[in-house]
Amino acid sequence: MLKDWTLFEKVWLVVFTAVNIFLYYAWKDTLIGLISSISGMLCVVLVAKGKISNYYFGIIQTATYAYISYGYGLYGEAMLNAAFYFPLQFIGIYFWKKNQIGEGTIGEDVEVKRLNKKQWVWLSAITVASSALYAELLHLIGGQQVRLDSVAVVVSIIAQILMVKRFAEQWALWILVNVLSIALWAITLYKTGGNDYNMLVMWTAFLINSIYGYINWIRMSKMQGTANKLGKQL
């Protein structure tokens, strides 16, 4: 199973899994928090590797995370995961299998695409406008940390769509989402006195993985481009 994993991927997974298990016993964190965190870590590292199997762990993570977020009054996070992320896991399986390339240049399952400058401008404009509108909605329903929550949710939606469409630039957005989510959970746990510190560990692991994922997907894109050119020449 781990034959094509790099040393970084193995160490990353072992370290953060160990930290999660330690927190579960030391801080008496919830079992559902532990399950959500570990399944989430498996999901994101498999995305970074371009593996379709990431979606199966994503199904578990999105369902459990939605439940946890709802319990803390983070309604934006709860709605995002229950109404968007969870069903999109099945859509992602369909689209990635439809565009499967078999064994890629460095073991990936799918072809990587890139955004152009015009697409970046549109994404930026949509993100700003949507975040402002969603913050107002969360405020009306009594949500907590509505500004952080709204930006994290909107950027997450766009990043997830880019992920399904196999764009490398998804990782730039995931980096922003992870930073915002770390701040969101740190503030929430401090104010509520909650003990789901696995959420902080999970998002920190996600942040490190997002940086690695961006580097890896750019590398895959370049190697696939080189391979395609060589194929045409032959």
Secondary structure, DSSP 4 states (H G I P E B T S, - for coil): --TT--HHHHHHHHHHHHHHHHHHHHS---HHHHHHHHHHHHHHHHHHTT-TTHHHHHHHHHHHHHHHHHHTT-HHHHHIIIIIIHHHHHHHHHHHHHTB-SS-TTS-SB--B---HHHHHHHHHHHHHHHHHHHHHHHHTT-SSHHHHHHHHHHHHHHHHHHHTTBTTHHHHHHHHHHHHHHHHHHHHHHHT---THHHHHHHHHHHHHHHHHHHHHHHHHHHHHHHHHHHH-
